[in-house]
Amino acid sequence: MKEYKVSKHEMNRSALFRAIAVFLGVGVNVVLAYVSYQTGLPVYWDTIGTVVVAGIGGVFPGIAVAIASNLLCMLFNPNAACFGIVNALVAIITVMFVKKRPLNNARNIIFCILTIGFISGLVSGLIQYIMFGKPQSDMITALLESWGITEGVGAVFVFLGINIVFNIFDKGICIGLAILIWHVMPQKISDAIANSGWRQKPLTDEERKAIDNWSDGIRLSARRRMLIIMVIMVVASSIITAWIGIRRYYENVKQERIEVATNAAKFAASVVDTSKVADYIKFGESVPGYKETEEMLYHIRDNAPGVSYLYVLKVGREGSTFIFDLDTDPKFEGYVAEGASGYEPGEFVPIEEAFEEYLDDMLEGKEIPPIESDDALSWLVTVYYPMFDEEGNVVCYAGADVSINYLSDFIGDFANRVLVIMSGIMLLIIAYGMWTINYYTVYPLETLGLHIREFISAGDDQKKLDGVVDRFKDVDVRTHDEVEALYRDLTEMTINQTEQLRSIRRLSDSTLQMQEGLIITMADLVENRDENTGAHIQKTAAYVKIIVEGLKQKGYYADRITPKYMSDVVRSAPLHDVGKINIPDNVLNKPGKLTDEEFEIMKSHTTAGKQILDKAIDTVGGGNYLKEARNMAAYHHERWDGKGYPEGLHGEVIPLSARIMAVADVFDALTSSRVYKPAFSIEKALSIIEEGKGTQFDAKCVEVFMDNLPRVRVIHKKYSEEQF
């Protein structure tokens, strides 16, 4: 992937492209939805812009297009906002497919259409039945009526099935057009929109996988924790806000209805002639003026919003006698107790329990507060207003009832509508919050965490460290907050540490060169005294390198053979015979066979070498490569079967570096001429080495030595006086 470095100009340009894409997406959705609404077609065409923007820009821009489109569609379709959640789900599913199952083949496209069509059809169908109790499409309604399916659970399932089929057809058109738009859109614009959210260099697919691997051990990621907190906060605050708002609205509407009922009762009291109350009770409708008064009461009730009952009654100690009792307002049927109205003039009813505590006040003609009564069939608030004769005595009361059942159902429908609309807005808020958190916090921190892990894993490998530093610089976080400050501090820290390590490495290399020079000098001093050796230290060091690399390649002694160990062994190999500096010349360079006493003196070069190198180690201090030099100097004449010297060690008790040197030293001794013997041929020397496998030598060292004979022959030919 091409390197992408964020600049202020590119960030502004990408944000502008994203804003234009959202604006155009909303425009396309609204225009096509208007055409569909006006023509009455059972398709919606309000998700084309959503799919296009979501597929390129991601979840938040897609949901923004979805919610904005449905809110604007309310200009011609009052119920459009209720379906914002459906459009938002389309955006989410589109992004999931684009990321997990790209829409670049027929199988994925068909699966995407079926998935989006099924979910949007099911959810929108449920919203229609829950919110409106019927389909919103006249064509679907007519189709159900033609089939004779209009009521019951079966009608709901049939409608949902039809709605899903229509949505699959609709979403197929939308997704097809969206894919076409994606293909004709210039790649630069598409990339700009896709990268518009980044406040750093966009992550490649490989980096995302690396981050996933890096965060495998995390039980609860920061992104998930923030998502959980945000969902809880948004949902809780939305529910609480909606509940408080709906509750206050309910109380306000209830109080308004009570005031209307109070005014209706007062107005009713003003039109009833109290002097005729006794006649009304006794003779009813036959009394002149009764019907005219009843018609006026009907007029009062019909013009009092929310009043379901209006009546006039005379209150007594044992009960009440009705004077006027209007039929229930038809619009409140089903919200009041059946048979609760229609009392004839003069009909007596007992006092209800809810009114008993106010009976004395009512008998005295006092106004009482609104009384709320609730039973299995009705929930009412009743307002009574006293009516007096000319002498100021209470004659009767005008009563007006407000149906709370009706009001509660009205508020319930309102609450359902609010919650459905709010669900889409909540998704938008959550999407924006996660979009902001991801691009401003999570992605930068994950990237920094990944590179810090790489920096740690690089160890002292200068090339890897330089690569990590370069990648650190390329991240280029531009969040303009604490995250950016942290990024810049970490970048500076890695640069400084890498440069410090580079300086240390240069000093170490210089020291190493000096040490190697001293090693070669010491080895040369020994070799120059020994007339029997010819380039012995160079050849044995080369053979040691071949063996140790072969062991590494085959995985032998993997816990021991590290890059540092290999370096230490090869560098210190020239010192394996440093103890010969203590051997007298007459023994060291004797042309004939050594006596037993002389051989014992010669054997002492191993212990002398160990002593010399132990002193050097004590002087230098610390664990360093001289320890392997000591091991080789002291034990390169030990045998695998324990018959060697100076200590008779056996098997893996012998240090590995000494076992490696044993093969190299013997092979060079066999193939080199000495004053006391001619050089053996390579084949004979190899035969002797092979015979000693498992007795004199470590079998694994012999194995890798034999496996690399071409390299061995090159070394031998380079240093030998004879040509093979």
Secondary structure, DSSP 8 states (H G I E B T S, - for coil): -------HHHHHHHHHHHHHHHHHHHHHHHHHHHHHHHHT-S----SHHHHHHHHHH-HHHHHHHHHHHHHHGGGT-TTGGGGHHHHHHHHHHHHHHHHHS-S-SHHHHHHHHHHHHHHHHHHHHHHIIIIISS-S-HHHHHHHHHTT--SHHHHHHHHHHHHHHHHHHHHHHHHHHHHHHHHHS-HHHHHHHHTTT-SSS---HHHHHHHHHHTTT-SS-HHHHHHHHHHHHHHHHHHHHHHHHHHHHHHHHHHHHHHHHHHHHHHHHHHS-GGGHHHHHHHGGGSTTHHHHHHHHHHHHHTSTTEEEEEEEEE-SSEEEEEEE----GGGTTSS-TTSS---TT-EEE--GGGGGGHHHHHTT-----EEEE-SS-EEEEEEEEEE-TTS-EEEEEEEEEEHHHHHHHHHHHHHHHHHHHHHHHHHHHHHHHHHHIIIIIHHHHHHHHHHHHHHHHTT-HHHHHHHHHHHHHH----SSHHHHHHHHHHHHHHHHHHHHHHHHHHHHHHHHHHHHHHHHHHHHHHHH-TT-SSHHHHHHHHHHHHHHHHHHHTTTTTT--HHHHHHHHHHGGGTTGGGGGS-HHHHT-SS---HHHHHHHHHHHHHHHHHHHHHHHHH-SS-THHHHHHHHHHTT--TTS--SSS---GGGS-HHHHHHHHHHHHHHHHS-BTTB----HHHHHHHHHHTBTTTB-HHHHHHHHHTHHHHHHHHHHH-SS--
